[in-house]
């Protein structure tokens, strides 16, 4: 059985960094960041673009699942509501795959610190801080394994994920 490792969490919590570290640990893997599927200018969130992104992600993940070269498919995206996860899973052919879902969580101060660094480095704009912090509690309600990354590095978070799937 293949592993589909889904990492979610609010903006700036460390999903991509954790997945990059997970790539170093898991054998025969491929990584998809959901944000790559709608890296557009201008960034526009409409019903049409949301549907397009879900189609793009589903298509890519299904191709990765079908490809015999990979045992581990790593996917991250901001999925702050259960229906988003459920919709994605309903579109995937999981017959030969076990899906494991992890939510990275952080306390308000740790998240604010990370986001402020991103703002200072020009990676994000200041408005992301309040938007991200306002979503923290939403991840408590998701059907996922929680990993508090407030005081751990992306490498340590990846090690926690791999210990739970291997």
N, C-alpha and C positions, 0 to 999 in steps of 0.2 A: 504494500500500500504506500502510496505517495503521501506526503504531508503538504497540506495547504496551510501555511501559517499566516494568519491575518492579524496585523498589528494596527490598532486604532488608538485614537487619543486626540485631545484638542490640539489646536495649532501651537507649535513651538514646544511640545512636550518631549520631543526627541524620537519620534517614530522613524524618520529616515536614518538618523545616526544609529539607532538600535538595529535597524535592518541591515545596514552596512556592516555592522559588527557580526550580526547573525550570519551573513554571507561567509565570513571567515571561519565559522564554526561548523555549519551544516554542509555535508557533502552534496555534490551534484545539485546545485541550486540555481535558481533564477529569481531575480527581484524585479517587482513592478511597483512603482510608486503611483498611486491613483492620480496624483496631481499632474503627472506627465500627460495624462489623457485629456487634459483641458488646459494646457499651458498656452493660453491665447492672449492676444492683445487687441482690443481691450478685454480684460477679464470680465465676462458677462455671465451672470447666473440667471437663467430663465428656465422655464419648463422644457423648452427645446434643447438647451445646452445641457441641462441635467440628464435628460433622456439620452442624449448623444454620449455623454461621459459614461453612463451606466452600460450602454451598448459597447463602447470601446473597451472598458475594463472586462466585461464578461467575455467578449471575443478573445482578448489576449489571454486571460486566465484559462479559458477552455483550451486554447491552443497549447499553453504550457502544460496543462494537465495531460493532454493527449500525447505530448512529445515524450518518447521513451528515454531521452537523455537526462531528464531531471527527476530526482527523487523528492526534492523539496522546493516548493514554490512559496516565495515570501512576498507578501503584499501588504502595503500600508496605505492608509487613507484616513481622513477625518470622517468618521461615521458616528455621529453623536446621538443617533436615534436608532432603536432596534429595527424599525421597518427598513432602514437602508441596508443593514446587514442581511435581513431576511430576504429582501428583494435580490440582492447580489447572490446569495446562496441558492435561491430558487432558479437562477439562470445558469448555474454551473453543473457540469456533469461530474458528480462526486462519486460515481460508482467505484473508481479505483483510487480514491483519495479520501483521506481523513482531514477534515477542516478543524483547525484549532484556532480559537479566537482569543486574543489578548488585548486588553485595554491598558495603555500606559496612563497612569494617573500621577498627579503631583499636587502638592499644596500650593496655595495661592502665591506665597513668597518665592518659592522655587521657580514656579512658572513665570512669574513677573521678572525674575532675575534673568532667566534664559531669553525671554522675549526682548528685554532691554538690551542685551548683548546683540541680538539680531538687528534691532533697530539701529544701534550704534554702528554696526558693520554694514548698514545699508541693505540688509537682506529683507527686512520687513518695514512696514510703516507703523507709526505709533498707535494708530487706531486698532491694531491687532490685539493689543494688550487687554483691553476691556472685553472685546469680543471673545477672546480665548478664555479668559478667567470666568466669564459668565457661563461657559459650557462645562466647567469642571464637574459639577454635580451630575450632569446628564450621564456621565460614564458609569456612575454607581448603579444605574438602572439597567444597564445592558447585560445580556446573557453572554458573559465573557469572563475569562480569568483576569483578575486585576494585578498589575505590578506597579507598585508605588516607586516612581523614579526620582522622587524629591531629593534623595541623598545618595543616589548611586549614578554611576557613569553609564553611557550607552553600552559599553562592553559588559558591565555587570548585568544590565538589563537583558542583553542578548544571552548571557550565560544562564540567567533565570528562565528565559523562554526555552532555550535548548534543553535544559534539565527537565522541563515539563513535557517535552515532546519526544525526547530520545529514550 
